Amino acid sequence: MKKTILTAALSAAFFSASAQVLTSTDLKSIQDSFVRDAGTTALQNALSNETDLNKLALNRELQGKIDHYFKYRVDVKGITDQLQSGRCWMFTSMNVLRPSVMKQFNIASFDFSHNYNYFWDLFEKSNLFLENAIATADHDMTDRDVEWFFKKPVDDGGVWNLFYNIAGKYGVVPASVMPETAHSNNTGRVRTILNERLRAGGYQLREMVADGANEKELKAAKLEILKDVYRVLALCLGVPPTEFEWRYQTTDGQIKTLKTTPLEFYKSIIPANYDPQTYIMVMNDPTREYYKTYEVQNYRNTLEGINWVYLNLPNDVIKKAALASIKANEAMYASCDLPQIDRQEGICDPEMYDYESLFGIRLDMDKKARILTRQSGSAHAMTLMAVDTDENDVPVKWQFENSWGPNSGHEGYLTFTDKWFDEYMFRLVINRKYLDEKSRKAARTKPEQLPAWDYMF
């Protein structure tokens, strides 16, 4: 009885005095608003017998009006496929570099081993999690940072800085040197096992700190946990090479062999200025002040690596820079939300699906409201590599090189209108030289710090 009274008291304290319980009168009013006339009955029959609502909501007015021709297009070759994994950020980072590798070695096609870098990404994320568990051992388990760390010790997700960190430390290798496995192509189960081991390990380290363990004892315990992590990864993904021999055929038929290490190979293929001093992530986040830099704390994979840092800019400024980059034949890492996409035709437009007309309801939030309510956020990374402009050289549509295989979208590509860019594009990595002076100046300012569990990330 006391428990019931206490629960009622807490519930009453949570809500305001004006909060109202749904009455029978309210329910009758709501029920009566659903009128089963002929049109509603026909609609109910259609909706209840078709699980793919996009087929019913497809806006016929847009069909055939958006083509896949572009005035400016970066030289890109080949479509990759991340399969059942969340490694889009890694594929995109590598896809931006692939054309220059093909040119450098005079080969018709090339791909990196995503499995190799995935191995080291998960391994380093494991170490970072364990270090965070030690660093916050004196915080309660309900502390928001601690909750965030233990909620998902490791995952597939990331952004460009994670590729920069991991490739800069471990290098890269061609796909044939460390091929994909069943678990690199479908990552869910191995991550589940790793996270269970890491949660147990993180909890163990917290208990050791509480019991007064010294630094040497904590390090020894952490290394034992990491040995288990390495074992799981090696069994499921294979053992990453420390050196390799790569045979390839040039476009003129020559067979060549390269003997090197992953790090030496990486250094030989990247541009000399491929670093955060030259490249910067820019973002369009209308919930925050423009022309300011932000740093997402603890959003990295290696302990010693750089965090996610970005410059927040208006869309029109980002578009001018992106147009300049594409004209200079430089593709960009980009990421976006994924609504309003006709995946069969490979076309994206904010009005592709008319759910308002289909259901007779309103769905009219702007980008700021969608972000703040968690309705929208960046969900997928792709390579931005083409733009079409009007007679005044103003963009009308853009194109992504995707990593869902050649049978997805338009031969592996996604074309999106400029209006879709405004609503659902979030960030891209670009050479600072393509930004205007005001943006470059803002990029040099000290970043405002944001927590990794911030609503935007």
C-alpha positions, 0 to 999 in steps of 0.5 A: 500500500505504501509503495502504491502511494509513493508511486502515485506521489512521484507520478503526480510530481512529474506532471504539471497541475494542468496534465489531464487523464484521457477520459471516456469522453476524450476517447469517444471523440478520438474514435468518432474522428475516424469515419469509415466512409468509402474512401477511408475503407478503400485506403484501409484495405490498401494500407493493411494489405501492403507492408511497403508504404513507399509504394503507396506514398510514391509521388508520381509527379516526380517520376521521370523528371530527375535524370542522372546527368551531371555537368561536373563529375569527379573521375571515380571508378567502381562501386564497393559493397559494405554488405551487412556492416556499419562501415560506411565511414570507412568505405567512404574514406577509402573510396575517396582515395581509390582513384588516385591509387589506380592512377598511381599503379596504372591499374583498371580497378582497386579496392582496399581491405576494409577487413584489415582496418576494421580489425584494428578499429575494433581493437583500438576502440576496445582499448579506448573503452577500457581506458575510459572505464578506468578513468571514470571508475570513481563515477557512479554507474548511473553517471551519464558518461559511464552509461554512454561507455557501457551502453555500446563499448564498440560498434561499427560506426564512425566518421572520417577522423576514425579512418585518419587515426587508424590508417595513420597508425596501422596503415592500409592493405589491398583487398586481396591481402586480407580479404573479407570474411563472413564476420566482416561482411555481417558484423552483428554477432562478433560485436555482440560477443566483444561487447559482452567481454568488454562490459565484463572487463570494464566492470572488473577494472572498476572493481579493481580501482575500488579495491585500491589496485595500482597502475601496474595491476590495472595495466596487466588486467587490461592487457589480459582483456585485450588478449581475449579481444584480439583472439575473437577478432583473429578467429573471426576476421583473420590475423592482420599482416605486418608486411605483405606481397601484392601482385597486380596487373597494369592496364598494359598487361604487365604483372608486378609485385610490391613487397612492403608493410601496411604503414609504408603502403599507406604513406606511399598512396596518400597525398602529402597534405592528407591531414586535419591541417589541410582537410576539415569536416564541415557540418550544417547543424541549424541547432547551433551557431554557424562559423564556429568549430566544435569538438566531440569529446571522446569520439575517436578510436585510438587513445592517442588519436584526434577527436571528431572536430567540425566547422558548422556552416550554412548550407549555401556556403558548404555548397559553394565549397563542394562545387569548387572541390568537384570542379577540381576533380576532388571527391569528398567524404560526406554523410547524410540522413536517408529519408525520401529515397527511391532506392530502385531509381537511385533518386532522392527528393524531399517530396519523393514520398507523400505520407501526408496525403496518404494518411491525411496527417501533417508531418511538417518539421524543419531541419532544426526541429527534426534534429532536436526531436531526434527525428533526423540525424546523419545516418550514412556516409557516401562519396560526394562526387558530382553536381549539375548546375543551371545556366547561372552555375547554381547547383540543381542536383548532386550525386553520391557514390554509394557503398551498397553494391552496383545493384543498388540505386542507379548502378550504385549511385544516388542522385539527390536534388538541391532541396534534398541537400538542404534538408538531409545533408549534414557533413563533408570533409573538404580541403580548406582551400575551397572554403571562403576566407570567413570560413577558413578564419572560423576554422582556426578558432578553438572548438567548443566542447560537446559530449559524445552523447549529445543529441547530434551524435 
